[in-house]
Amino acid sequence: MKRCDTMTDVRAAIDAVDRDIVPLLLERLRYIERAGVIKQNRDTVHDDARIEDVVSKVRACAREHGGSADYVEDIYRYLIGWSIDHEFTVWDRVHDRDEQPDGQS
């Protein structure tokens, strides 16, 4: 963390962190989209055990970095919910096409 003595410093530091976070979020989204293609059964898109595993891991990571596990969990639960909705959209788009007779849309 950089030393910030003014609000200009704070805002610049936050902007720099955001520039690091956004590409990682987009990379994560590409993996979510890939999962929507790979999964053969729509019922596997929402996986409670996997959700709790991810939440447990990010809470532990937050604690390891001396931060608030609750803060990170709240963000991740929102991120996971949005990701699941998006994965359903991808799954439906990819797999509905596969189920059309004679390649019709």
Steps between C-alpha positions, in 0.01 A plus 500: 500500500626843405516785746222746426501847655224659292171394348666535160755241612224270631299527178805437284586191706143368474502559124827305474354209699191504277721479191650183652165351608301549178718278276487227766122523521478471122732199504279339764197570281661323205545190719134523604402515134718200423331306781164576337628338182664199666224399741269247339217527753329831581436374854874517570526875433390585856714297742450582869806301608723688254356835612583427864846372401576825316366712785706306753815548292453873447422554869823321590690709244358820649608395849849410372529854365377653825170613353131461565374154408141629521569775246656255256222245553230758426671601176556140395145389573379776269766410240412131518127570465560721195738240356248218541233706323745571218604136478132399465471747211807353332385143565156569354645669192750221431295196593161607368661524158619139539147381575335642186407229244692509172704799612196733495497801730 
